[in-house]
Amino acid sequence: MEIIQVILTSLGSIVTLFILSKLMGIREMSQLTMFDYINGITIGSIAAEMATTEFTDAAKPFTAMIVYALIVILISELTSKSIKFRRIATGKPAVLYDNGVIYEKSLRKAKLDLGEFLCQCRVAGYFDLSTIQTIILEPNGKLSILPLADERPITGKDMNLTLNQDYLVANVIIDGHIMTDNLKHTGKNESWLHTQLKAHQVNEPSEVFLATCDRENTLHVYKKDSTSQAYDILE
């Protein structure tokens, strides 16, 4: 009975976490602020406690999880309406480097040592500070880097070129299944799709791992192939 109880309460905590995460928003999984990080750890700990507690005591951690989620939702509303509260709850950007000057006080305030600062610059693709104009530490802990004008990539505008705009492609087949809504969005039907698959030597959609259709109605097909193996280029 204890094992069954743990299974049931674990499933209940997972479902509860999923629902609460949906209510709190996708930011909980992507751009975490300090408050989001602390709140996520707390709710996770409560969920773990809920999974191993007695049925009679499960209401307490369940209630606590809901309270924490409601607080997150409330703070989200307040930060969207008040700039002052937003700066308290989520913080504000800090300039770490500008025009050849490293701001040591800003680094200390952000609890970021010089080694970690340079490491994050390298991860972003910048190995030389002399190629950078400004570096800003965002409230989510990531660096926003503005390169010098003569170090940034050349754009079509720089060369007075008129380029065609790229658009998102529609995934019309995923893992052998036709995505009906996506196909309709392209203005095509399944008859057109099957004709295009025949042109790619594909008999059935089940043979396709992924198929995409671009704005020019060009179908790109990636077949399933369980026998091939990717090259290991890291050795």
Secondary structure, 3 states (H helix, E strand, C coil): CHHHHHHHHHHHHHHHHHHHHHHHCHHHCCCCCHHHHHHHHHHHHHHHHHHHCCHHHCHHHHHHHHHHHHHHHHHHHHHHHCHHHHHHHHCCCEEEEECCEECHHHHHHCCCCHHHHHHHHHHCCCCCHHHEEEEEECCCCCEEEEECCCCCCCCCCCCCCCCCCCCCCEEEEECCEECHHHHHHCCCCHHHHHHHHHHCCCCCHHHEEEEEECCCCCEEEEECCCCCCCCCCCC
